[in-house]
Amino acid sequence: MTKINTEVTVSAYYFAGRAMRAFPRAIEYQGRAVTFVEGLRYLVGQGQASTQLYDMQADDASTYRLQRTGGQWTLLGTRGAY
């Protein structure tokens, strides 16, 4: 996975599962819109703090790993992206 570690803007969300959890549908990265078709959510906890990680698959089959801390989204890395 190529490490990036830069803040991104999530421009659209979708909801999945019985609990209706929110997932990013699209992000803006390097001036381009990246649209996701599906993804996995991981909840990582350290003490009382928790971080949400998302492995999202784009429509070109590349994978983007995102981190959500509060309202801030960070693109941690990509695999197979341009």
For each residue, the residues with C-beta under 8 A, 3 or more apart:
1: 63 65 77 78 79
2: 77 78 79 81
3: 76 77
4: 75 76 77 78
5: 74 75 76 77
6: 29 74 75
7: 72 73 74 75
8: 27 28 29 66 73 74 75
9: 27 28 73
10: 13 24 26 27 73
11: 25 26 27 28 33
12: 24 25 26
13: 10 22 23 24 25
14: 22 23 25
15: 20 21 22 23
16: 20 21 23
17: 20 21
18:
19:
20: 15 16 17
21: 15 16 17 41
22: 13 14 15
23: 13 14 15 16 36 39 41 54 56
24: 10 12 13 27 36 39 54 56 66 73
25: 11 12 13 14 35 36
26: 10 11 12 33 34 35 36
27: 8 9 10 11 24 33 34 36 64 66 73 75
28: 8 9 11 31 32 33 34
29: 6 8 32 34 75
30:
31: 28
32: 28 29
33: 11 26 27 28
34: 26 27 28 29 58 64
35: 25 26 58 59
36: 23 24 25 26 27 39 56 57 58 59 64
37: 57 58 59
38: 56 57
39: 23 24 36 54 55 56 57
40: 54 55
41: 21 23 52 53 54
42: 52 53 54 55
43: 50 51 52 53
44: 50 51 52 53
45: 49 50 51
46: 49 50 51
47:
48:
49: 45 46
50: 43 44 45 46
51: 43 44 45 46 67 68 69
52: 41 42 43 44 67 68 69
53: 41 42 43 44 65 66 67 68 76
54: 23 24 39 40 41 42 65 66 67 68
55: 39 40 42 63 64 65
56: 23 24 36 38 39 63 64 65 66
57: 36 37 38 39 61 62 63 64
58: 34 35 36 37 61 62 63 64 81
59: 35 36 37
60: 80 81
61: 57 58 80
62: 57 58 78 79 80 81 82
63: 1 55 56 57 58 78 79 80 81
64: 27 34 36 55 56 57 58 75 77 78 81
65: 1 53 54 55 56 75 76 77 78
66: 8 24 27 53 54 56 73 74 75 76
67: 51 52 53 54 73 74 76
68: 51 52 53 54 72 73 74
69: 51 52 72 74
70:
71:
72: 7 68 69
73: 7 8 9 10 24 27 66 67 68
74: 5 6 7 8 66 67 68 69
75: 4 5 6 7 8 27 29 64 65 66 78
76: 3 4 5 53 65 66 67
77: 1 2 3 4 5 64 65
78: 1 2 4 62 63 64 65 75 81
79: 1 2 62 63
80: 60 61 62 63
81: 2 58 60 62 63 64 78
82: 62
